[in-house]
Amino acid sequence: MNKIRVFLSSRVNSSFVGLDYKYSLTDLRKFIRDELEKETFLGENVLQVLINEASFNSDLSRDAFDNCINTLRSGNIIIILYNGEAGWSVSNSTNGICHDEFLIAINEFSGMTYAMSISQFFKLPLEGHEKEKNDSFTGDINRSFRHMENISATTVEELKKTVLKQIKGYILDAVQKSFETRKEEVLGLNVFGETLDWSKLNYSERQEALFSKLESTFSAIAGLETVIKAFHAIPDNMSVADARNMIGRPFIEEHEMIKQKKEKSGIIHFVAIYGNATETQVKNLVGYPDLTVIKGSFGYYLWEKNSHIQMFFLTKCINPQTVKTRLLQLINWLNGSGELSKIVVRANARFSILNAINLAEKMYGLK
């Protein structure tokens, strides 16, 4: 059977301090590998742990760097043992290898990347180039893992037990995510129940069903209570002009919408798409390409940096349950990315712009 490939990203030779005897990250990594690879399911070993020690070239060259990155990319689950060190770097690179492994993992496998902090057990340089590299790594990792698990222990045995237990929890979480993703894929392939019901609807009926479910599901999102939300539905793939044109460019009339609202905040648009969408199609809805578009498991988040238009595009909403799933995925992204507070600030800036438009129209009698 194909094994689940778990990649361990961390420094290798660094030694712990403050424990009851000498112990290194090499020792911990090999312990984790040996213990996880003993695990069985229905009598089969199910895990393969990837550590660079198994194939590492001692020459700190571009070949060695590429070997590390290629090994990471072959993994299904990425576990980062963060001790505060960015790691060695090849010439002409400002990042250490641990930092680069992290950046690739979080950009390419964000949903399957986990990190725990063991930095309290290590003494790091207080000045010089190594400190600069470490500080850069710390900044990036703190922005991505705002609730990173901190490991505490006073003995080597306690450390080993705690870290292993935490990693097993990460692996179980990753497996559960995989099952949920597969369930969603199967749900799209097998058309029955409410999926079948929605597939039979014409565009108007499907748009109404999507809108109703989206509005009832997304009206209350923790952290966005003060933000005005506008809901829209596209009853087919976004590539289909007739379906896409049913919502037009909804941000154009935002200055009128705020007149009817008590909230002093800008508008965030939530668009439920029955089918799929691409980044280009999302940008084209606004009308030009120079936009920030971030892809997530829910679909896309769009932000126009000058006027602070914000839109969430929720893809493959083929039944009511999928709309609920998109909400959970969106909440996870908001909390995990650290974007929630920034999105609120952007909404407030958007309100100021819209309010200025209304004041100008009133002042100069433009309407």
Secondary structure, DSSP 8 states (H G I E B T S, - for coil): ---EEEEEES-SS-B--SSSS--BHHHHHHHHHHHHHH-EETTEE-EEEE-GGGT--SS-SHHHHHHHHHHHHT-SEEEEEE-S------TT--S-HHHHHHHHHHHHSGGGEEEEE-GGG----SSSHHHHHHHHHHHHHHHH-TT-EE---SSHHHHHHHHHHHHHHHHHHHHHHHHHHHHHHHHHHS--HHHHHHHTS-HHHHHHHHHHHHHHHHS--TT-TTSEEEEEEESS-TT-HHHHTTT--GGGGHHHHGGG-S--S-EEEEEEESS---HHHHHHHHTSS-SEEEEETTEEEEE-TTT--EEEEE----SHHHHHHHHHHHHHHHHHHS-HHHHHHHHHHHHHHHHHHHHHHHHHT--
